[in-house]
Amino acid sequence: MTNQLNQVLLRQEIQVGANLDAWLANGGGAGLQNALEAPEAIVKTIEAADLRGMGGAGFPTFRKWQFVMAEQAEDKYLICNGNEDEPGTFKDRLLLEKTPHQIIEGALITALATGVNHLILYINPHQNKAVEAARQAVAQWHVHPLFTAVAEALGRPLTLRVFLSSGLYIGGEETAAISSIEGGFPFPKQKPPYPAQHGIHGQPTLINNVETLAHVTHIVNHGPEWYHDLGVGQAHGTKIYSLSGDVLRPGVYELPMGTSLRDLVFEYGGGMLAGKEFKAVFTGGPSNTLLTKEDLDVALDWDSVRARRSRLGTGAMIVISVGTGIVKRVTEYIDFFADSSCGQCPPCKIGTRQISKVLRKIDTGRGRRAELDHLYNLGKLLPGSGRCALVDGAVTVLNSSLDKFMAEYEAHLIDR
């Protein structure tokens, strides 16, 4: 289900699939035309709009672009990251399936801004409809005059292609994506060097999320002031939320940035399932700090959520009700992270397995106080011990659950 309020990326009239003519007939191409006329203004426009990365970190988009712009190289790469494999996250596949052209147009605008000349749509192979729509869309852009115009503006050959990721969660990490595209296993690498300096085949590489590039298209078309006005309060633009769990109307919702968590769950999501009471929400997917009923009035924007010691992340919101066991749910997510670990870093591979083992013992009523203390110590020792953020995400949700639901853990102990 999708809502109709202040929609930009999910407007019904632009959900034309791979039909490029229909996209252009409904206002598509205008942002790219603006970019072709004034490529030097693109980065300033994105900076003024305060667009953040929608893949999880919320890093200012223009700054990421500037890192690549500063590099001198004949070839530069852009990875449009659509790997999307984390539980509760399903926005990118919808955008790729329903509106691939706004993403490609955003990528072409990014190329004009940064000098990137190799564009790669990096898509999870399990999302068959998204893959097929993207492939058809790419084929149509290859023969369109706007594509030729971008290549001419860049002054060197321009490529655009679809690349299927490994389908693994870890494959969405920046350096793992680069390894996959180079033909290797998606092993994350130590940073520095960062992709902007040393990415695909040693060349400067920019990685942006699907939703981020889609926003670029409309910001360059309508301007930063228009984008600001879409938000609530001090927030700018819109955000897509993947709402799931114990709500009446789970689905994909594009809402003004700054919409409250309460409104997302109870107005747009229809409230809790019959007879259920709100307990908590895994915010931004299962790798962030839990928010509880005391946080229902938080504005869903980068800074407000961060002030609650959590992150907006990808916008995935997994709602759980009173009666759903926190220990059991956290165990399931830790199992996911343990299964997803690439195995390069022993603290990550062994640590997540150890957390899972202890959690399962506590959840089934076989745990003791010493094992709960062990979980607490692991939560202090493991952060920062991996080449990527996988183990950090696992520990974040563990520590958050211990902090906010310690009584529930203690209730499971033999020696409570």
CORRAGI-V324631 format. One record per helix or strand of 2 or more residues. SS is the DSSP state (H for helix, E for strand). FROM is the first residue (numbers start at 1). TO is the last residue. If there is no record, write none. Layout:
<<SS,FROM,TO> <SS,FROM,TO>>
//
This chain:
<<H,12,14> <H,20,25> <H,30,37> <H,39,49> <H,61,69> <E,77,82> <H,91,98> <H,100,114> <E,118,123> <H,128,142> <H,145,154> <E,159,164> <H,169,172> <H,174,181> <H,200,202> <E,205,209> <H,210,222> <H,224,229> <E,238,245> <E,251,256> <H,261,268> <E,278,283> <E,290,292> <H,293,295> <H,302,307> <E,316,321> <H,326,340> <H,346,363> <H,369,381> <H,390,404> <H,406,411>>
//
